[in-house]
Amino acid sequence: MARRFFTGAIYGLSAGIGILAFVYPFLLPAIQTASRESARATDTPLLLTAIVGLCFVAVLLEVQGQAISARMVALLGVLVSINALLRYLELAIPGPAGFSPIFLLIILVGYVYGGRSGFLMGALTMIVSALITGGIGPWLPYQMIAAGWVGLTAALCGPLVRLLGGEGKRRELLVLMSFGALWGFGYGAIMNLWFWPFMQGAAGQSWTPGMSLATTLQHYAAFYLVTSFAWDIASAIGNALLILVFGAPVIRALRRFHQRFVFHHEAAPENPAVGGHAESLLS
């Protein structure tokens, strides 16, 4: 019980830090733009350290659970490595602008194994792939947070699929394809926030301290439509197509691993002949 509480607290703290990291520039209207840019540059290493540290603690807490968790962590490491390689290939062989193959596994891991595994899959994919591709910069912790949220929220597809009675059917893929398409736009829209408050652009597309919430949303919508919408269309379509083509076999493989290796200890009924209790392993 205590381990579950601490694990939940770690993930909750990660989410809280992520939200604060994206929105805090809007909460400091009295600070001039130059000062806010300097603060952002100073805070980035601290944010990266915090997110990586929380991911490491989360992994340790997961391993302290059932014995099989170590195998799940090993599987997670393999999947993160595959995703990092896919991101390297994405940069080596550029595809349509905005398209990235890495979200297929992030979404499906979160869907099959739950939000906690999905969050780790997203966050660790970004930092490992950044180390391989040299993509380390002030944007990295924000990429880790946003990708982690993709995997975390993928767990919400499970109840919806079960409600529709679509597990193992076309409706399951349709739900996941819709989810991937929505995050194609959502990931880009969220990632813009790491630099948008500091950008000096067109008057109707930039933010200035003291701006009302309604005006801020209007300016950001105009900025997003002009600079990011077309880019994110490719991301949304790419996510949906990858899930359509590879979703079913990947889900089967992930579930097969789960059924084969994940088990629970459960007390067996008392056997009078033996005079005690026995434990059985349920796969």
N, C-alpha and C positions, 0 to 999 in steps of 0.2 A: 504493500500500500504506500509506504513512504517513498519507494523508488518511483512508483507511478506518479506520485505527487511532484517529486523533483523533476522528473522527465517532462511532465506537462508544464511545469514552471519554466524550464529551460526553453521550450518551444514558444511559450507565451512571451517570455522576455525577448526572444529573437524577433517575434512579430512586432512587439512594441518598439524595439530599437529601430526596426526597419521603417515603420510608419513615421516615427519621429525624425529619422534621417531624411526622409523625402519632404516632410512638411515644415521642418523647423525654419527654413529661410523665410517662409510666409509669416512666421510668428515673431519676426524681429524687424518690424518695419522701420525702426528708428536708425538702424545701421545702414550706412551708405553702401552702394553697390560694391565698391572696391574693397571695403572692409569685409563684406559678406563673402566675396570671392576668396579673400585671404583666409577667412574662417573655414570655408569649405575645404580648401587645400590642406589646412592644418588638421581638420577633423577626419579626413579620409583615412589616414593610416590608423587612427584610433578605431574608426568604424570597422575597417577590415580586420583588425586584431580582435575586436569584440565578436564579430560574426564567426570568424574562423575558430576562436576559442569556444564559443557556444556550440558550434557544430562538433568540435572535438569532445566536449563534455557530454553532449547528447549521445554520441557514439559510445562513449564509455558507459553511460547509464544503460544503453540498450544491451550492451554486452553483459552487464551485470544481471540481466534478467534470465530468461530460460537459457539453458545451455546451447540451444540451437541458434540463439541470437548471433553467436559468433559466426555461424555459417551464413546467416543473413547479411551480416556486415561484410563478409568475404564476397558474397554475391553482389552487394552494393558496390564494392570496390571494382569488381569486374565490369559492371554496367557503367560506372563512372568512367572507367578507362576506355570503354567502347565509345561513349559519348564524346570524350575528349579527342579521340581519333577522328570521329565524324566531324568535329568542329575544325580540326586541322585540315581535313580533306575539303571542307567547305571553303576555307581560305585559300588552299592550294589550287582548287578547281572551282572558281566562283560560279555560282548559279544565279538565278533571278534575284535581283536586289530585294533584300528583306527576308528571303527564304533561308531557313536554317533547319537541318535535320535533327538537332539535338532535343527538340521538345517532344518527339515521339516517345522516347524512353522515359523522360521526366513525367509525362502525363500518365503513361501506362503503369509505371512503378507506383505512383501515388494512388492510382485507381485500384490496383490489385493488392498492394501491400499496406495501403493506408497513408494518411497525410504525413505522418512523421517520417516515414521512409521517403516519401515524395519530396518533402522539404530538403532532406539531406541530399537526395539525388540531384535536385536542382542547384543547390548552393555549391556542392562539391564539384559538380560538372563544370561550373563556371571558373572556379579557382584552379582546378587541375588543367583545364584546357587553356587558361590564361598563361600558366607556367610553360606549357608546351609551345604555344603559338607566340609568346611574347606580348600578349595582350594585357599586360599589367598596367593599370593607370588609375586615376581617381574615380573612374566609372565602375571599377571591378566590384567593390562591395555592394553597389547598387544593383549590378547584374546578379550577384549572388542572392540578394534579398528577393528581387523580382522573380527569378527563376525558382527560388525556393517556394514562393507563393503559388506558382503554377503547380508544382507537385503537391503542395499542401492541400490546395482546393480541389485537386483531381479526385480526392476521396469522396467529395460530395456527389460525384457521378454514380457511386455505388447505390445509395438509396433510391435515386431516380430510376436507374436501370431495373432494380428489383420491383419498384412500384409499377413500371411498365411491363414487367414480366419478360424482359428482353435479354436476360443473361444468356450468352452463347448464341444469340440471334442477331439479325440485322439491326434491330432497334438498339442493341448495345453499342454497335459501331456508330450508329447515327448520333446517339447521345455524345459519345466521345469525339466524334468529328465536329459536332457543334461546339463542344467545349474547347477543342483545339483551335477552331476558327475564332472563337471569342477571345481567347488568350493571344491569338496572333495580333489582334488590335490592342488588347489590354496591356500586353508586355511592352509594346512600343510606346503607348500612351504614358505608362508609369515611368519608363526609363527616361523619357524627355524631361521629367521633373528634376532630375539630378543637376541639369544645367539651365533649364528654362528661366528660373527666377533671376539669373545673373546675366541673361542675354540682352544685348542692346540691339533691338531689331525695329521693325515697323511699329508705328505707334499703336496700331490696333492689334498687335500680335505679341507684345511684350508686357512684362509685369513691372509695376513700380510700387514702392512702399506706400501704404495707405489706401490701396485700391480695394474696393468692396469685393465681397465674395462673388456676387453676380457678374461684375465686370471682369474679375479674374477668370472666371469660367468662360466668359465670352471671348476674351483675348486668347486664352489657351486653345479653345475650340478653333479659332481662326488660324492660329499657329499650327495646330495639328493637321488641319485639313490641307494647308499649303505645303507643309514640309514632310509629313509622316504618313498620311493616309494611304497614298499610292504604294509606298514602301511596305506598309503593314498588310495591304491586300495580298501581296505575294506571300507574306508570312502566314496569314490566315488560310489561304488556299493550300499552301504547302503542308501545313499541319494537318488539315483535313484529308488531303490526298495520301499522305504517309500513313495515317491511321486507317484509311480505307484499304490500302494495299497490304500493309504489314501488321495492322492492328490485331487481327484474329490470331495469326500464328504466334505473335509475340505474347499475347495474353495467355494462350494455351501453354506456352513454355514457362511463363512466370507462375502460372497456377500449378503446373506439374511439379515444379521445384517446391512450391509451398506445400502441396499435398504429400510430397515424398519425404521432406525433411522436417517440417514443422510439426511438433507434437505437443500434447499437454499431459501432465501427470494427473491422474484421477484415481481416487480411492475405490477399490473394488468392494462389492458386498462382502460382509463377514462370512467366512467359511467355517462352520462349526467343526468340521473335520480337522482343520488346521489350527483353529483356535485363535485366529488373528485376522489381520487385514492384509490384503495384497495390493500392490499397485500395478496398474495396467497402463500401457502407453497407447494413446489413441492418435493415429495419424490424421 
